[in-house]
């Protein structure tokens, strides 16, 4: 059961939308290696607004993800791809339905 989550809104710089999408699509294989990440979603919310939502069974899984390859790559590319630095919001999951 998932109990914790992260929400990361991403505002692409003008003209960088395709690069943001490529970054997000390329991140999937890295996240699939994370045993403590139960669910991970890369989202397009508008023409230049994207987001990442991920869920975890416990704090150890969430912290491992935050210390992992995707988070490191996100921060390394932030200045080039995003209009403002990504903000990582920690959430509690009240209820969920997963396969």
N, C-alpha and C positions, 0 to 999 in steps of 0.2 A: 504494500500500500504506500502511496506517496503521501508525504506529510509536509514537505517543503518545496519551494519553487524559487525561480529567478525570473524576473521580467527585465529585459534590456531593450528599450526603444533606441532605434538607430535612425538618424536623420542624414541621408546621403547628401553630399555636396552636389551642386548642380553639375550634371554631366557625368557623375560617378555612379549612377544607378546600376548600370550593367556590371560594373566592377564589384559593387556591394553584393549583387545577386550571385556573381561568380564566387565571391568569398564565402557566402553563406552555403551555397551548394557544395563547395569544396570542403566545408567544415564537417559535413555529415559523416564521412568515413572516420574522422578523428573521434567524434562523439560516440560512434558505434563501438569503439574500443573501450569506452568508459563503463565499467561494470556498475558503478554507483549512480549512473544517470538513467532513470526509468523512462523518461519521455523528453524529447527535444523537438522543438518546432522552430523553423525559420519562416518568418511571415512577411508578406508585403501588405502594408496597411493603406497605402496611397501611392501616388506617383514617385515620391522621394522618401517616404516613411516606411521603415522596416522595423522588425523586432525579432527578438529571440525569447522564447518561453521554454523553460525546462523544469522538470520535476524530479524529486529525489525522495527516497524512503527515509533519509536521516541527514543529520548535519555533516557527517563524514563524507557522504556522497556529494553533497553540495560543495563542501570545501575542496574536495578533490577536483571537482569540475572547475572551480574558480582558480585552482593552481595548475590546471591542465593546459594542453596545447592550444585549444580553441581560444581560451581567454587570453593567453599570451599573444597569439596572432592577432586577435581583435584589438588589443591595446597597441600592438606594434603598427597596425595599419590605420589606427583611428585618425591621426592627423591628416592623412592623405585622403581617406574616404568619407569622413563624416563632418558635417557642418558644426557639430559641437561634440564634445567628448561623450562617449556612451555612459549612461548612468545605470548602475546595476542595482536593482531593487530586490531585496529579499522578501519573500512572501511565505505565508502559511497556507497550505491547502486544507480547506474545510471538507471537501467531498470531491471524489473523482470516479470516473468510469474508464477503465482501461481494458484492452483485450486480455 
